Amino acid sequence: MRSLSISFLVGTALVGLASAVKFDLLASTADKKDETIRCFSQYAPKDTKVLVTVNVGQGYNQRVDLNIYEHSEQTSVFAKKIDIKDEYNNAFDTLQDGEINICFTNTLDDGFVASPSYFREVDLEVNVGTEAKIIEEITKNKHLPNLEEQTRVLEAMVDDILNEMNYLKGREAKLRNTNGEY
């Protein structure tokens, strides 16, 4: 029974801490790029490491731009990358609790007319928390065997889940005590 609960815990960790999406980004002319902007958001708590990895497919006479920002009263820009060619990585720490917005535009060069045949395939992966820290460390070192990498990532995810469970347990006790006072 214990191994079954650990397997469930590890499986839950794999699903909860990373998100990925693959999509086609239509191209438009510079004057109409606001019509084809594509945005995604990911919640992240304050002071949390976030790693955004983008892979952009080939495209003729097209420029893919990226803007990563935190939406708040005073918008904080984490990254602004113009003309992503292949792969782009950006790691940063959040400034407050809330949504991180990741927006893409695909602009055609002057002289080209927008059509459905002009698009770029984009693969976006967002890692949050300990998983982002470990992946960033692994990409810097590049010498750990694959099994060891996976083990370290899983161990960090389990630690995150245990910390979250302890936090929720404390909150439940606090709420129970509050209810008992009346």
C-alpha positions as CSV (number, residue, x, y, z in Angstrom):
1,M,0.0,0.0,0.0
2,R,2.9,2.4,0.9
3,S,4.5,2.0,-2.6
4,L,1.1,2.6,-4.2
5,S,0.7,5.9,-2.3
6,I,4.3,6.9,-3.2
7,S,3.7,6.1,-6.8
8,F,0.5,8.3,-6.8
9,L,2.4,11.1,-5.0
10,V,5.3,11.0,-7.6
11,G,2.7,10.8,-10.5
12,T,0.9,13.8,-9.1
13,A,4.2,15.7,-8.8
14,L,4.9,15.1,-12.4
15,V,1.6,16.5,-13.5
16,G,1.4,19.5,-11.2
17,L,4.7,21.3,-11.6
18,A,5.2,21.6,-15.3
19,S,3.0,22.6,-18.1
20,A,3.6,22.4,-21.8
21,V,1.7,23.3,-25.0
22,K,2.4,23.0,-28.7
23,F,0.6,25.3,-31.2
24,D,0.7,26.9,-34.6
25,L,1.3,30.7,-34.4
26,L,-0.3,32.5,-37.4
27,A,1.7,35.3,-39.0
28,S,0.3,38.7,-39.7
29,T,1.5,42.0,-41.0
30,A,3.1,44.5,-38.6
31,D,0.0,46.7,-38.5
32,K,-2.3,43.8,-37.6
33,K,-0.1,41.8,-35.2
34,D,-2.4,42.6,-32.2
35,E,-5.1,40.5,-33.9
36,T,-3.0,37.3,-33.9
37,I,-1.2,37.7,-30.5
38,R,-1.3,34.4,-28.6
39,C,-1.0,34.6,-24.8
40,F,-0.8,31.9,-22.1
41,S,-0.7,32.4,-18.3
42,Q,0.7,30.4,-15.4
43,Y,0.1,31.0,-11.7
44,A,3.2,31.3,-9.6
45,P,3.6,32.2,-5.9
46,K,5.8,35.1,-4.8
47,D,9.6,34.5,-4.8
48,T,9.3,31.4,-6.9
49,K,11.7,30.3,-9.7
50,V,10.0,30.1,-13.1
51,L,11.7,28.6,-16.2
52,V,10.2,29.2,-19.6
53,T,11.5,27.2,-22.5
54,V,10.4,28.0,-26.1
55,N,11.1,26.1,-29.3
56,V,10.1,27.7,-32.5
57,G,9.9,25.9,-35.8
58,Q,11.1,27.1,-39.2
59,G,9.2,29.8,-41.1
60,Y,10.0,31.8,-44.2
61,N,10.0,35.6,-43.8
62,Q,8.5,35.5,-40.3
63,R,9.7,36.9,-37.0
64,V,8.4,35.4,-33.7
65,D,8.6,37.8,-30.7
66,L,8.1,36.9,-27.1
67,N,7.0,39.0,-24.1
68,I,6.9,37.6,-20.5
69,Y,5.4,39.8,-17.8
70,E,3.7,39.8,-14.5
71,H,0.2,41.3,-14.6
72,S,-0.4,43.6,-11.7
73,E,-1.1,47.3,-11.0
74,Q,2.5,48.0,-12.0
75,T,3.4,45.5,-14.8
76,S,6.8,43.9,-14.4
77,V,8.5,42.6,-17.6
78,F,10.6,39.5,-17.1
79,A,11.7,39.0,-20.7
80,K,11.3,40.6,-24.1
81,K,12.8,38.6,-26.9
82,I,12.6,39.7,-30.6
83,D,13.1,37.2,-33.4
84,I,13.4,33.8,-31.7
85,K,15.2,31.5,-34.2
86,D,15.2,28.0,-32.6
87,E,15.3,27.6,-28.8
88,Y,15.0,30.2,-26.1
89,N,15.2,29.7,-22.3
90,N,14.5,32.3,-19.6
91,A,14.6,31.7,-15.8
92,F,13.4,34.4,-13.3
93,D,12.0,34.8,-9.8
94,T,8.5,36.1,-9.4
95,L,8.0,39.4,-7.4
96,Q,4.5,38.6,-6.1
97,D,1.7,36.0,-6.1
98,G,-0.2,35.9,-9.4
99,E,-0.3,35.1,-13.1
100,I,2.8,35.1,-15.3
101,N,1.7,36.0,-18.9
102,I,3.6,34.7,-21.8
103,C,2.7,36.3,-25.2
104,F,3.8,35.5,-28.7
105,T,3.5,37.4,-32.0
106,N,4.5,36.3,-35.5
107,T,5.1,39.2,-37.9
108,L,5.6,38.8,-41.6
109,D,8.4,40.8,-43.3
110,D,7.4,43.8,-45.3
111,G,5.9,43.0,-48.7
112,F,4.2,39.7,-47.7
113,V,0.4,39.3,-47.4
114,A,-1.0,37.3,-44.4
115,S,-2.5,34.0,-45.3
116,P,-3.1,30.7,-43.4
117,S,0.0,29.2,-45.0
118,Y,2.2,31.5,-43.0
119,F,2.7,30.1,-39.5
120,R,5.4,28.9,-37.1
121,E,5.0,25.9,-34.8
122,V,5.8,26.9,-31.2
123,D,6.5,24.5,-28.3
124,L,6.2,26.2,-24.9
125,E,7.1,24.6,-21.6
126,V,6.8,26.3,-18.2
127,N,8.4,24.9,-15.0
128,V,7.6,26.4,-11.6
129,G,9.3,26.0,-8.2
130,T,11.9,23.4,-7.3
131,E,11.6,21.7,-10.7
132,A,12.6,24.9,-12.4
133,K,15.6,25.3,-10.2
134,I,16.8,21.7,-10.8
135,I,16.3,21.9,-14.5
136,E,18.2,25.2,-14.7
137,E,21.0,23.6,-12.6
138,I,21.1,20.5,-14.8
139,T,21.3,22.5,-18.0
140,K,24.2,24.4,-16.6
141,N,26.1,21.3,-15.6
142,K,25.1,19.0,-18.5
143,H,27.1,16.1,-17.1
144,L,24.6,14.2,-14.9
145,P,23.4,10.8,-16.2
146,N,19.7,10.8,-17.3
147,L,18.6,8.5,-14.5
148,E,20.3,10.7,-11.9
149,E,18.6,13.8,-13.4
150,Q,15.2,12.2,-13.2
151,T,15.8,11.0,-9.6
152,R,16.8,14.5,-8.5
153,V,13.8,16.1,-10.1
154,L,11.4,13.5,-8.6
155,E,13.0,14.0,-5.2
156,A,12.6,17.7,-5.3
157,M,9.0,17.4,-6.5
158,V,8.2,15.1,-3.6
159,D,9.7,17.6,-1.2
160,D,7.5,20.3,-2.6
161,I,4.4,18.2,-2.2
162,L,5.3,17.3,1.4
163,N,5.9,21.0,2.2
164,E,2.5,21.9,0.6
165,M,0.8,19.1,2.6
166,N,2.4,20.3,5.9
167,Y,1.3,23.9,5.1
168,L,-2.3,22.7,4.4
169,K,-2.3,20.6,7.6
170,G,-1.2,23.7,9.6
171,R,-4.0,25.8,7.9
172,E,-6.6,23.2,8.7
173,A,-5.5,23.1,12.4
174,K,-5.6,26.9,12.5
175,L,-9.2,27.0,11.0
176,R,-10.3,24.2,13.4
177,N,-9.1,26.2,16.4
178,T,-10.8,29.4,15.0
179,N,-14.1,27.5,14.7
180,G,-13.8,26.1,18.2
181,E,-13.5,29.5,19.8
182,Y,-17.2,30.4,18.9
